[in-house]
Amino acid sequence: MNNYKNFEVKDWVDDPGFRKWVYEGAQDAFWVTVLENTPSQVENMEQARKILLMVRGEVTDISEQELAARKSELLEFAAQEKQIRSWWRGRWFQAAAVLLITLGFGGYHWKRIFPAPYNAVLTQSGTSKIIEIINEHNEVKLVTLPDGSSVILKKAAKISFPEKFSADKREVVMSGEAFFEVQKDPVQPFYIYSGEMLTKVTGTSFSIKANAAEKQVQLVVKTGTVEISVNSSDKETKDNRLILNPNQLVTLNRESSALETRNVKEPVLINLPIESQYFTFKKTPVKEVFRMLELAYGVHINFDKQVTSQCNITASLGDEPVREKLQMICEVLDARFEMKDNAIIVYSEGCEK
């Protein structure tokens, strides 16, 4: 296997095997493995894939000389936008769209294959810094968003979001496989841009599977309701919306933009314990409660087992983000906690017998 870890966008564009995969879908399993083993290259691979599709368009007999010339111009635009810390790099795609029309590809192919990149969602978030997190490890990674929402990223998954959400909406961009617990806020809707799928919620829990190498995007609802639409510049496609309830799964076909739904017995999509785990406790020792939270969120909770040995929890916790769950538990224990990344420390003076 090549040393793909050091590849730049131009290297992916020029790689014969990668080009064959993009154009013909050859060796799917191999390239999925490459994606999993080099999560830091997901962005470069996606950008290269789009460049290759753009320069070829629907034309099958394009000459290598013309192909090389178009690649060169598109790569130049890509290099100019390198500093924009956003998955979709809005201005680069706008420039590429203009270039495509200039080169004679026409607007139809652009709109069908590359819907408007969320109007550069993250780069239009004002002066707020853009944060990007990629899980490069085999273990899941817990991410707490600015509003307190929880996101559990599987290996190679990526999420981008502003350091501070705007006043009227919360927007994130993600790829890969992740589980969301969104903080409830009806006046500030939460939007997730995952490939060609746009998800809108006000507070709920669900799983998303949006791998760049796959031909579909899927979402399954655990709690609450979720609104799904297709991110497309085509009005008819864009207006196609679905409302999903618990235990409903939607599949978006990336090629046809078709949405299909079905009911499932369990809201399990990406094989995480939390997908089928419910937090109902009745006089449950606190050490067992913390153990369940550790398993569900992939975190380590540090607490004094001897001091809390007499502490029990009776509560039914729903789809609240992990921080809110911890606050509820600590109120019962008259305790406090500190949280940093995947490490949590609970300070308690114990409970009366």
Beta strands, then each sheet from edge to edge (+ up, - down):
strand 1: 130-134
strand 2: 141-144
strand 3: 150-153
strand 4: 158-162
strand 5: 170-181
strand 6: 190-194
strand 7: 197-201
strand 8: 205-210
strand 9: 216-223
strand 10: 226-230
strand 11: 241-244
strand 12: 248-253
strand 13: 259-263
strand 14: 279-285
strand 15: 300-302
strand 16: 312-317
strand 17: 336-340
strand 18: 343-347
sheet 1: 1+ 4- 5+ 3- 2+
sheet 2: 1+ 4- 5+ 6+ 7- 10+ 11-
sheet 3: 1+ 4- 5+ 8- 9+ 12- 13+
sheet 4: 14+ 16-
sheet 5: 15+ 18+ 17-
end
